[in-house]
Amino acid sequence: MTSLRSGRLALFRAAAFCLALPGLLAVVGAPAYAGAVMEERKLPMRFTWIACEPNCRGWIGAVGVITGDTVKDFDEFARGRELAGATVVLDSSGGSVNDAIRMGRRWRRMGLLTTVGTTVELQTLSGLKPAVVPQAYCESMCVFLLLAGKTRFVPDQAHVRVHQIWMGDRADDPRAATYTAQDLMIVERDIGRLAKYTFDMGGTGDLLSLSLNVPPWEELHELTPDELLTTNLVTTHDVAAVLPPGKPDVPMASLTPKVVQDRFVSAIDDSKTPVASIEPVTSRPTKTAEATVPTGGAAVTPAR
């Protein structure tokens, strides 16, 4: 859910830091960086450890789509690292319902903290410094990964967006597709699993209501500041609760926001890993595992 490019390092800073004089700071290779970030969002989720000593402990960068390999990939990433209580910085367009639930429960057991952002390196007067770009997106099932954090912070510039789960192999034209009783059973089963997970993680019914009222042929609904509170997705307004700020010579960076990305889909059987995944595209809806094999992962069993 392998290591990101060296330019993807980050740390949130207090808003006051943004008052630094123009010209003193610059994002390294900003245009090329923005394109690279876009490409990584199309790929299966990858994890990297960002070390920022002596200013802070460090954090986990999590970028990309949640697939059937995400839990396994995270386990491999976590092996040999002491991650209990660490912060996960999310930038994701969603993905598999059941794998996101599995991943979220794993994170809660580890006591991880969550926030939304994109990691970068900034050139400052004292050299390269890590920083988090808050203009990031957490969409679809990423929102439920965000909910897994023991403490959760969403910066004002971040975009948290929700919609219904759906059969991924019919998301290209959902109103023209046909559905069987088995399909409806799968969707309703996964809605039940998602509801239980939401309440177990401390979310409210408002999150489910807001999500399940947006069909896949409409734009995702972006949660307002008030909705972030009523859904209980935000538990703190203090960035230092998840990423303690370091020296004030590294402000929040600003990059062009990404385009709207894929929606999350209903999984098939989380007792076997072969749940839905997303192929590397920017605007087309999610594809299921039987249509696409996750990049860099093993083939999965077609839906039954």
PyMOL commands that set and color helices and strands:
alter all, ss='L'
color gray80, all
select helices_A, chain A and resi 15-19+30-41+70-78+97-109+141-146+168-170+181-200+205-212+225-230+239-241
alter helices_A, ss='H'
color red, helices_A
select strands_A, chain A and resi 26-27+46-50+59-63+87-91+113-116+118-124+127-133+137-139+152-153+159-162+221-222
alter strands_A, ss='S'
color yellow, strands_A
deselect
rebuild
show_as cartoon
